[in-house]
Amino acid sequence: MAVKRTPQTAVAAAVSKVPILSVFILKDDGRFMAKSPELDLVTEMETPEEAFRAIVEMMIEYAKDYRKREDVYRKSPNRAHHKPYVDHILACKEWWEVLELIEVRHGRIHLR
């Protein structure tokens, strides 16, 4: 039996695919940093692919930890705003769904 598609379900499906997390892949002196500004997470690896994979894994682990200690994190001024992101990550059933939440940008670190 097919599920009837209504305008509301179509909008909900489209919204669920919109990237809500940013990952910046930055090159710095031959190494690559991946940064998630929404979750305040950073990794550094030898290749951009390793940095990206590491930050996604870190996001998933952080979301699981947040859920376990949600009573503490929700009271923290620098972590309380993470809850909607955590909820979206934990709603994903597979790796690919987490990737659909992420918009990736590339650049270089410029320090003076």
C-alpha positions as a Markdown table, in Angstrom:
| # | Residue | x | y | z |
|---|---|---|---|---|
| 1 | Met | 0.0 | 0.0 | 0.0 |
| 2 | Ala | 1.4 | 3.3 | -1.0 |
| 3 | Val | 1.6 | 6.2 | 1.4 |
| 4 | Lys | -0.5 | 9.2 | 0.3 |
| 5 | Arg | 1.7 | 12.2 | -0.3 |
| 6 | Thr | 0.2 | 15.4 | 1.0 |
| 7 | Pro | 1.6 | 18.9 | 0.7 |
| 8 | Gln | 2.5 | 18.7 | 4.4 |
| 9 | Thr | 4.4 | 15.4 | 4.0 |
| 10 | Ala | 6.2 | 16.7 | 0.9 |
| 11 | Val | 7.4 | 19.8 | 2.8 |
| 12 | Ala | 8.4 | 17.7 | 5.8 |
| 13 | Ala | 10.4 | 15.4 | 3.5 |
| 14 | Ala | 12.1 | 18.3 | 1.8 |
| 15 | Val | 12.9 | 20.0 | 5.1 |
| 16 | Ser | 14.5 | 16.8 | 6.5 |
| 17 | Lys | 17.0 | 16.9 | 3.6 |
| 18 | Val | 18.1 | 20.5 | 4.1 |
| 19 | Pro | 21.6 | 20.8 | 5.5 |
| 20 | Ile | 21.5 | 22.1 | 9.0 |
| 21 | Leu | 25.2 | 21.6 | 9.9 |
| 22 | Ser | 28.2 | 23.2 | 8.4 |
| 23 | Val | 31.7 | 21.6 | 8.1 |
| 24 | Phe | 34.6 | 23.7 | 7.1 |
| 25 | Ile | 37.6 | 21.8 | 5.7 |
| 26 | Leu | 40.6 | 24.1 | 6.1 |
| 27 | Lys | 44.2 | 23.6 | 5.0 |
| 28 | Asp | 46.8 | 24.7 | 7.4 |
| 29 | Asp | 50.5 | 24.1 | 6.8 |
| 30 | Gly | 50.0 | 20.8 | 5.0 |
| 31 | Arg | 47.4 | 19.4 | 7.4 |
| 32 | Phe | 43.6 | 19.5 | 7.2 |
| 33 | Met | 41.2 | 20.7 | 9.9 |
| 34 | Ala | 37.5 | 20.0 | 9.9 |
| 35 | Lys | 35.4 | 22.3 | 12.0 |
| 36 | Ser | 31.7 | 22.1 | 12.9 |
| 37 | Pro | 30.8 | 25.6 | 14.2 |
| 38 | Glu | 27.3 | 24.6 | 15.3 |
| 39 | Leu | 28.6 | 21.9 | 17.6 |
| 40 | Asp | 31.9 | 23.5 | 18.5 |
| 41 | Leu | 33.9 | 20.4 | 17.3 |
| 42 | Val | 37.3 | 20.3 | 15.5 |
| 43 | Thr | 39.5 | 17.6 | 14.1 |
| 44 | Glu | 42.9 | 17.7 | 12.4 |
| 45 | Met | 44.1 | 15.0 | 10.0 |
| 46 | Glu | 46.6 | 14.4 | 7.2 |
| 47 | Thr | 44.0 | 14.5 | 4.4 |
| 48 | Pro | 40.7 | 16.3 | 3.8 |
| 49 | Glu | 38.9 | 13.0 | 3.5 |
| 50 | Glu | 40.2 | 11.8 | 6.9 |
| 51 | Ala | 39.4 | 15.1 | 8.5 |
| 52 | Phe | 35.8 | 15.0 | 7.2 |
| 53 | Arg | 35.2 | 11.4 | 8.2 |
| 54 | Ala | 36.6 | 12.1 | 11.7 |
| 55 | Ile | 34.4 | 15.2 | 12.2 |
| 56 | Val | 31.3 | 13.2 | 11.1 |
| 57 | Glu | 32.2 | 10.4 | 13.5 |
| 58 | Met | 32.8 | 13.0 | 16.2 |
| 59 | Met | 29.4 | 14.6 | 15.6 |
| 60 | Ile | 27.7 | 11.2 | 16.0 |
| 61 | Glu | 29.6 | 10.3 | 19.2 |
| 62 | Tyr | 29.0 | 13.8 | 20.6 |
| 63 | Ala | 25.2 | 13.4 | 19.9 |
| 64 | Lys | 25.1 | 10.1 | 21.7 |
| 65 | Asp | 27.0 | 11.5 | 24.7 |
| 66 | Tyr | 24.8 | 14.6 | 24.7 |
| 67 | Arg | 21.7 | 12.4 | 24.9 |
| 68 | Lys | 23.2 | 10.3 | 27.7 |
| 69 | Arg | 24.0 | 13.5 | 29.7 |
| 70 | Glu | 21.3 | 15.7 | 28.4 |
| 71 | Asp | 20.3 | 17.0 | 31.8 |
| 72 | Val | 23.8 | 18.4 | 32.2 |
| 73 | Tyr | 24.3 | 19.7 | 28.7 |
| 74 | Arg | 20.9 | 21.5 | 28.5 |
| 75 | Lys | 21.9 | 23.6 | 31.5 |
| 76 | Ser | 25.2 | 24.6 | 30.0 |
| 77 | Pro | 25.2 | 28.0 | 28.4 |
| 78 | Asn | 27.6 | 26.9 | 25.7 |
| 79 | Arg | 25.9 | 23.5 | 25.0 |
| 80 | Ala | 22.2 | 24.0 | 25.4 |
| 81 | His | 21.8 | 25.3 | 21.8 |
| 82 | His | 23.2 | 22.0 | 20.5 |
| 83 | Lys | 20.0 | 20.0 | 21.3 |
| 84 | Pro | 18.2 | 20.5 | 17.9 |
| 85 | Tyr | 21.3 | 19.5 | 16.0 |
| 86 | Val | 21.8 | 16.4 | 18.3 |
| 87 | Asp | 18.1 | 15.5 | 17.8 |
| 88 | His | 18.5 | 15.6 | 14.0 |
| 89 | Ile | 21.7 | 13.5 | 14.1 |
| 90 | Leu | 20.2 | 10.9 | 16.4 |
| 91 | Ala | 17.1 | 10.6 | 14.2 |
| 92 | Cys | 19.3 | 9.4 | 11.4 |
| 93 | Lys | 19.3 | 5.6 | 10.9 |
| 94 | Glu | 22.4 | 5.4 | 8.7 |
| 95 | Trp | 25.6 | 7.3 | 7.9 |
| 96 | Trp | 24.3 | 8.6 | 4.7 |
| 97 | Glu | 21.4 | 10.4 | 6.4 |
| 98 | Val | 23.9 | 12.2 | 8.7 |
| 99 | Leu | 25.8 | 13.3 | 5.6 |
| 100 | Glu | 22.6 | 14.8 | 4.1 |
| 101 | Leu | 22.5 | 17.1 | 7.2 |
| 102 | Ile | 25.9 | 18.6 | 6.4 |
| 103 | Glu | 27.0 | 21.3 | 4.0 |
| 104 | Val | 30.8 | 21.2 | 3.4 |
| 105 | Arg | 32.9 | 24.2 | 2.6 |
| 106 | His | 36.6 | 24.4 | 1.8 |
| 107 | Gly | 39.2 | 27.0 | 2.5 |
| 108 | Arg | 42.5 | 27.9 | 4.0 |
| 109 | Ile | 43.5 | 29.3 | 7.4 |
| 110 | His | 44.9 | 32.8 | 7.1 |
| 111 | Leu | 46.7 | 34.1 | 10.2 |
| 112 | Arg | 48.6 | 37.3 | 10.4 |
